[in-house]
Structures are given as C-alpha cells and as structure tokens.
Amino acid sequence: MQIEQLLLKEAQLGNALSLSVHESRRSDFALLLSALSQDALDFSQFDLPRSAVDEADKSEEALRKELQVGPKQPLAPEEFDFLIGQYNRYFVKDGGLEDIKLNECLDPEPFHIRDDKTHIPLNVMENLEPAVKAKLYKQKHPEIEVKEREIDAAGFYDQLASGEMQSQLSVAV
C-alpha cells in the first residue's frame, strides 16, 4: 500500500480502513490509524465548508448596542466628588432597594469618589514611618525647602580623637 501525501483525515484513506477490518488485517488497520494526525481538529468532522465571513464590528460601543447594555459605569468622576450617592436616601424612603437598583442601571455612579492614582488614604499615611512621611511630603511640596542638618566632619573627628566619644563607642560595640 502506497500513500502519496501526508495523512490528516480518515477521508483521505477512502475505504482502506473498512477493507482492513473486513479482511481481518489488524496490522494494516493499526498502521493506518497511527499514520493519521493526532490533532482532533484535523478530523473530517471538523472540515466544514468555509464561506466568506464579514468582519463584525467588535468595538465596545457596538457590543453594548447589540446586547442592549446600559451606559458604562465610570471608575471615578472627572472631578473630586464626595457627594456620590447622596440622593439614594430619597429612593430608600420612597421605593426601597428596587428604586436604587433601577437608578443605578439608568445612571451608574462611579466606583470611587476621586480620580487620583497618587492619592494615599489618611489611614495609610498615619501608619507610615516618619522618614517615609517626610519623603512623601517633599514629593508633594517641592517648593518648600527643608534644611537638613549638615555634619561637621572635622569636629566629629576631634571628638573621636580626644576620647569624648570613646565611652559611647565602647558601649555600642
């Protein structure tokens, strides 16, 4: 048996598989099956006729229109707004939770009250080390110069040489 091309599908074998089963040639049947592609997508069942497909508009707006989805919920308002959700109390008083859900679907509120990626909440700032707080303060207010104390190297060396700091250094070691 001579096969001239690469075997991918059972349809390429014609009736060779059927003949090997009816004539009890197990070795030929096993050889033919092992020569076929191992990828299931190459099987004849998945070889469907192909037609020209129009490229559908897959933009977010087109999908929202097709699926009839409401407006997109913003992550944060354009300007800082601490009063997000202030009118929900009227909905609770009049209609309850259903009115709040309906209003949220029609006019979604932002997830957060500020659109500032560099904002650090106060509770985080309170737990920082003083050195980190100082660095953040310098970053936020570069116009304010904080004078750092300069060390007098010569005076420090004189204190070490005279023995004034010898007792402090021997305790530390």
Secondary structure, 3 states (H helix, E strand, C coil): CCCCCCCCCHHHHCCHHHHHHHCCCHHHHHHHHHHCCCCHHHCHHHCCCCCCCCCCCCCHHHHHHHHCCCCCCCCCCCCCCCCCCCCHHHHHHHCCHHHHHHHHHHCCCCCCCCCCCCCCCHHHHHCCCHHHHHHHHHHHCCCCCCCCCCCCHHHHHHHHHHCCCHHHHHHHC
